[in-house]
Amino acid sequence: MKVLYKNKLNDGNVIIKNDLIEKVVIDSLSENNEEGYILPGLIDLHTHGAMGFDFNTVNSLEDIKTITDFYVRHGVTSVFATVMTDDYSHLKKQLSLVGEAMKNNKVIKGIHLEGPFISSKCRGAHEEKYLLPLDISLFKELNECSGNNIRYITIAPELENSEEFISYLVKNNIVVSLGHSDAKHEDVIKAIKCGASSFTHTFNAMTPFTHHNLTIAFSSLYIPSIYNEVIMDMKHVDPLVIKFLINNKGNKYIVGITDSLMCSGLTDGDYFLGEQAITLKNNECFLKGTLTRAGSCLNLLDGFKNYMKLTNYPIEIAILPFSENAAKSGKIFNKVGSIKEGKVADLVYLDKDLNVIKTVVNGKVVYLREN
């Protein structure tokens, strides 16, 4: 198989010892002569759930395992379990449960808290009654409930007290992503000076810009060296706009996400996102009875394939938004996101058609395709 090592694909193999990559063997005469690829496991920083469950409604560790089993079947080895705006007491309960799951579930590398610190004007599928002001004491309480496992948070930078709030988060090694926002460009500049480093599902739940109204959507295109989440279903963002974003920011600042909901992996019908009723029809998710998009039913492997088809990039370039870039954005690149000696052995083995043969998490085979 061809191994992605030092940004190149070469025939070879990966030697695993315990949970780490011990050695990468590059050898055209390798015993592992099967056609296909060994790539770093895919990383999804923004996913709510799959297979009938999401992180706002799961009731048990088994429910969470059902979600993560779906991920690994599609080559995903790392996620930030995304918990969204909800009733405050329920939010604490769910954060506690996900934090508990992380003790043994090695797919979940952290929690992405999407809301409740967002704009009412751009709340999307988030319920307005549960939105909260930027209050460090409230965040501390939520994080304590999670076992201090919140690693990534989406906030609206135009809210009062944002500079102090962002500075506190960044000081405590929490990634601040800007989204669900009606912010002006100057609000975004202030947030980035305080350490914000990403845009949440770029262009979605952001006020559009014009040549005289420079909003956060403009900032996401204009400001260099800041990561841009993009839902890679080619529906949430027009493919030509994704190309436009790449041309402005460069491939290394694109982060492919799914924003997947409990309906991922299931058939058309009615489901929920938190308390909100949603409808899945023809691979698109909407708040029930509306045209308001509510996440996706995408799996990340299909997102990767969509991106390859859109860009015509070779595998070693197209994989970056789904591995290295995501790991760097989520500040976990020291452990995962590339194949390198000493890193955690999170790997996906794909056949020549880019379908999963097996997935390895923490050095263990967690999914093996039946022949």
C-alpha positions as a printed Julia matrix, in Angstrom:
371×3 Matrix{Float64}:
   0.0    0.0    0.0
   1.06   3.6   -0.39
   1.74   5.39   2.9
   1.35   9.14   3.31
   4.61  10.03   5.03
   6.3   13.41   5.06
   3.66  14.74   2.65
   4.41  12.09   0.02
   2.8    8.81  -0.97
   5.24   5.93  -1.22
   4.97   2.14  -1.07
   5.43   1.0    2.47
   3.91   0.1    5.79
   3.39   1.39   9.32
   4.74  -0.48  12.33
   2.62   0.02  15.46
   3.74  -0.65  19.0
   1.18  -0.34  21.76
  -0.8    2.79  20.84
   1.93   4.62  18.92
   3.5    4.64  15.47
   6.88   3.04  16.08
   8.24   3.13  12.54
   7.21   3.99   9.0
   8.82   1.65   6.49
   9.18   3.06   2.98
  10.04   0.17   0.68
   8.84  -0.64  -2.82
   9.38  -4.31  -1.96
   7.28  -4.12   1.19
   5.36  -7.27   2.1
   2.26  -5.08   2.23
   1.75  -5.02  -1.55
  -2.04  -4.61  -1.52
  -3.4   -1.79  -3.65
  -4.58   1.15  -1.61
  -3.51   3.8    0.84
  -2.56   4.19   4.49
  -3.56   7.69   5.56
  -3.83   9.53   8.85
  -7.28   8.96  10.3
  -9.87  11.57   9.38
 -10.65  14.29  11.94
 -14.05  15.96  12.34
 -14.05  19.0   14.62
 -17.76  19.65  14.15
 -20.2   16.75  14.35
 -23.34  16.35  16.43
 -24.1   12.68  15.89
 -25.28   9.83  13.68
 -27.38   6.64  13.62
 -30.3    8.11  15.55
 -28.31   9.78  18.32
 -26.71  13.16  18.92
 -24.62  14.46  21.78
 -27.45  16.64  23.08
 -29.83  13.72  23.48
 -27.7   10.64  24.22
 -28.6    8.93  27.48
 -25.76   6.46  27.9
 -22.2    5.57  27.02
 -23.61   2.92  24.68
 -25.51   5.6   22.76
 -22.26   7.5   22.34
 -20.48   4.35  21.17
 -23.18   3.89  18.5
 -22.24   7.33  17.18
 -18.49   6.74  17.24
 -18.88   3.3   15.64
 -20.43   5.12  12.68
 -17.46   7.46  12.53
 -14.83   4.71  12.45
 -16.71   2.81   9.72
 -16.08   5.88   7.59
 -12.42   6.31   8.45
 -12.83   8.93  11.18
 -10.5    8.42  14.13
 -10.84  11.75  15.95
 -13.82  13.98  16.64
 -14.68  16.92  18.8
 -18.11  15.83  20.0
 -20.28  18.87  19.3
 -22.77  19.85  21.99
 -25.07  22.71  21.0
 -27.2   25.32  22.74
 -29.72  23.76  25.13
 -31.47  24.17  28.44
 -28.65  25.06  30.84
 -29.18  22.2   33.29
 -29.55  19.71  30.44
 -26.44  21.12  28.79
 -24.46  20.42  31.95
 -25.81  16.86  32.07
 -24.82  16.15  28.46
 -21.36  17.66  28.85
 -20.82  15.47  31.89
 -21.85  12.35  29.97
 -19.59  13.1   27.0
 -16.73  13.88  29.38
 -17.29  10.51  31.06
 -17.26   8.75  27.68
 -13.89  10.26  26.85
 -12.22   8.23  29.59
 -12.48   5.1   27.44
 -13.72   6.22  24.02
 -10.52   7.22  22.24
 -12.3    8.55  19.14
 -13.53  11.59  21.08
 -10.55  13.89  21.5
 -12.5   16.78  23.01
 -15.79  18.64  23.1
 -16.84  21.39  20.73
 -19.31  23.68  22.52
 -21.37  25.31  19.76
 -23.35  27.95  21.61
 -25.0   29.05  23.84
 -22.78  32.15  23.42
 -23.97  33.08  19.92
 -26.06  35.71  18.13
 -29.84  35.54  18.21
 -29.86  37.0   14.68
 -27.78  34.14  13.26
 -28.74  31.32  15.58
 -29.79  28.91  12.8
 -31.18  25.77  14.47
 -30.26  26.98  17.97
 -33.2   27.9   20.18
 -33.19  31.58  21.12
 -34.56  31.02  24.62
 -31.41  29.12  25.61
 -28.83  31.65  24.39
 -26.58  33.16  27.06
 -24.31  36.21  27.38
 -20.54  35.86  27.31
 -19.92  35.11  30.97
 -16.67  33.48  32.07
 -18.24  32.07  35.25
 -20.94  30.32  33.19
 -18.32  28.85  30.89
 -16.24  27.64  33.84
 -19.26  25.83  35.26
 -19.99  24.16  31.92
 -16.37  23.14  31.48
 -16.16  21.71  34.98
 -19.22  19.57  34.19
 -17.4   18.23  31.13
 -14.35  17.26  33.16
 -12.55  20.24  31.61
 -12.81  18.58  28.21
 -14.14  21.52  26.19
 -11.37  22.04  23.66
 -13.14  24.17  21.05
 -15.95  26.68  21.28
 -18.05  28.66  18.81
 -18.96  32.19  19.86
 -20.28  35.37  18.24
 -17.54  38.01  18.64
 -19.93  40.98  18.52
 -21.43  40.06  21.89
 -20.58  42.21  24.9
 -17.46  41.19  26.85
 -16.06  39.17  23.93
 -12.46  40.34  24.24
 -12.17  39.36  27.89
 -14.03  36.1   27.23
 -11.85  35.1   24.27
  -8.64  36.04  26.08
  -9.62  33.82  29.0
 -10.39  30.86  26.73
  -7.21  31.17  24.7
  -5.14  31.48  27.88
  -6.66  28.16  28.93
  -5.79  26.45  25.62
  -9.33  26.39  24.26
  -9.73  27.04  20.55
 -12.1   29.93  19.82
 -14.01  29.69  16.55
 -16.19  32.54  15.34
 -19.65  31.77  14.02
 -23.43  32.04  14.32
 -22.65  35.7   14.12
 -23.81  39.09  12.85
 -20.38  40.58  13.54
 -18.79  43.4   11.58
 -15.25  43.11  10.27
 -13.89  45.27  13.1
 -15.44  42.9   15.69
 -13.69  39.98  14.04
 -10.33  41.79  13.96
 -10.58  42.43  17.71
 -11.45  38.77  18.36
  -8.5   37.51  16.34
  -6.14  39.88  18.15
  -7.37  38.21  21.36
  -6.55  34.78  19.93
  -9.61  33.51  18.02
  -8.28  31.23  15.3
 -11.13  29.71  13.29
 -14.45  30.36  11.57
 -17.33  27.95  12.24
 -19.01  26.41   9.15
 -17.89  29.3    6.98
 -20.69  31.29   5.3
 -23.42  29.35   7.12
 -25.17  31.22   9.97
 -23.19  34.35   9.08
 -24.61  37.65   7.84
 -23.73  37.99   4.12
 -21.55  40.91   3.08
 -21.75  43.56   0.4
 -19.17  46.01  -0.89
 -20.32  48.49   1.79
 -21.24  46.08   4.58
 -18.17  44.15   5.7
 -19.45  41.35   7.9
 -17.89  38.22   9.43
 -18.49  36.44   6.1
 -16.16  38.97   4.44
 -13.63  38.53   7.27
 -13.6   34.76   6.78
 -12.5   35.29   3.17
 -10.18  38.21   3.73
  -8.14  37.47   6.85
  -5.15  35.17   6.21
  -3.8   32.41   8.46
  -7.13  31.69  10.17
  -8.8   28.3    9.72
 -12.13  27.99   7.94
 -14.48  25.12   8.72
 -16.45  24.14   5.62
 -19.35  21.67   5.51
 -18.21  19.52   2.6
 -21.55  18.24   1.34
 -21.45  20.71  -1.58
 -24.92  21.88  -0.54
 -24.29  24.17   2.42
 -21.75  26.12   0.35
 -21.81  26.28  -3.44
 -18.79  24.45  -4.88
 -17.63  27.58  -6.74
 -17.67  29.5   -3.46
 -15.51  26.8   -1.87
 -13.06  27.26  -4.76
 -13.19  31.01  -4.18
 -12.4   30.45  -0.51
  -9.46  28.17  -1.36
  -8.12  30.78  -3.78
  -8.21  33.39  -1.01
  -7.07  31.36   1.99
  -5.09  28.48   0.52
  -5.71  24.76   0.99
  -3.82  24.62   4.29
  -6.4   26.79   6.06
  -9.46  24.8    4.95
 -10.92  22.38   7.51
 -13.46  19.89   6.21
 -16.32  19.15   8.58
 -19.67  17.37   8.43
 -21.86  19.18  11.01
 -23.6   15.79  10.91
 -26.84  15.16  12.81
 -28.52  12.11  14.28
 -29.98  11.31  10.83
 -26.53  10.58   9.38
 -26.48   6.99   8.19
 -30.28   6.76   8.18
 -33.08   7.14   5.63
 -35.3   10.12   4.82
 -37.71  11.06   7.58
 -38.25  13.23  10.65
 -35.62  13.5   13.38
 -34.43  15.92  16.05
 -31.52  18.28  16.66
 -31.65  18.8   20.4
 -35.31  19.75  20.95
 -35.78  21.0   17.38
 -37.68  18.83  14.88
 -35.79  18.37  11.6
 -36.54  16.68   8.31
 -34.09  14.69   6.17
 -35.02  14.54   2.51
 -32.81  13.83  -0.49
 -29.63  14.09   1.63
 -30.52  17.55   2.97
 -31.54  18.51   6.52
 -33.92  21.34   7.4
 -35.81  22.51  10.43
 -39.15  20.78   9.97
 -41.56  22.79   7.84
 -38.94  25.39   6.87
 -36.08  25.98   4.44
 -33.63  26.66   7.29
 -30.71  24.26   7.01
 -29.91  22.27  10.14
 -26.6   20.52   9.76
 -26.04  17.6    7.4
 -26.26  13.85   6.97
 -22.72  13.76   5.56
 -19.99  11.35   6.62
 -16.47  12.76   6.5
 -15.09  10.22   4.03
 -17.67  11.35   1.5
 -16.71  14.93   2.32
 -13.1   14.07   1.47
 -14.18  12.48  -1.81
 -16.31  15.53  -2.63
 -13.32  17.78  -2.01
 -11.04  15.69  -4.23
 -13.58  15.79  -7.05
 -14.07  19.55  -6.66
 -10.4   20.51  -6.56
  -8.73  17.74  -8.59
  -6.03  17.76  -5.93
  -3.98  14.56  -5.51
  -4.7   12.54  -2.38
  -1.74  13.9   -0.44
  -3.05  17.46  -0.86
  -6.79  16.81  -0.7
  -6.47  14.9    2.59
  -5.03  17.89   4.47
  -8.34  19.63   5.36
  -9.51  16.32   6.86
  -6.36  15.46   8.79
  -3.41  17.81   9.29
  -5.32  21.09   8.99
  -8.06  19.89  11.32
  -5.51  18.68  13.86
  -3.66  21.99  13.75
  -6.88  23.97  14.05
  -7.98  21.86  17.02
  -4.49  22.02  18.57
  -4.07  18.23  18.62
  -1.45  17.98  15.87
   1.21  17.0   18.4
  -0.63  13.67  18.76
  -2.62  13.03  15.56
  -3.2   14.34  12.05
  -0.19  12.88  10.26
   1.75   9.63  10.06
   4.92  10.13  12.02
   7.01   8.11  14.45
   5.92   8.72  18.04
   2.42   9.93  17.18
  -0.74   8.13  18.21
  -1.53   5.33  15.75
  -4.79   6.72  14.36
  -4.9    5.44  10.79
  -7.3    4.62   7.99
  -6.56   2.02   5.32
  -8.37   2.71   2.05
  -8.64   0.62  -1.1
  -7.85   2.05  -4.53
 -11.39   3.45  -4.74
 -10.94   5.25  -1.39
 -13.3    2.98   0.51
 -12.4    1.92   4.05
 -10.62  -1.41   4.51
  -9.87  -0.88   8.19
  -9.63   1.85  10.78
  -7.09   1.95  13.59
  -7.61   4.09  16.7
  -4.98   4.33  19.42
  -3.12   1.4   17.87
  -6.12  -0.94  17.83
  -8.2   -2.08  14.85
 -11.67  -0.75  15.6
 -13.23  -1.48  12.21
 -12.39  -4.15   9.65
 -14.35  -4.46   6.44
 -15.84  -7.85   5.71
 -14.6   -9.27   2.41
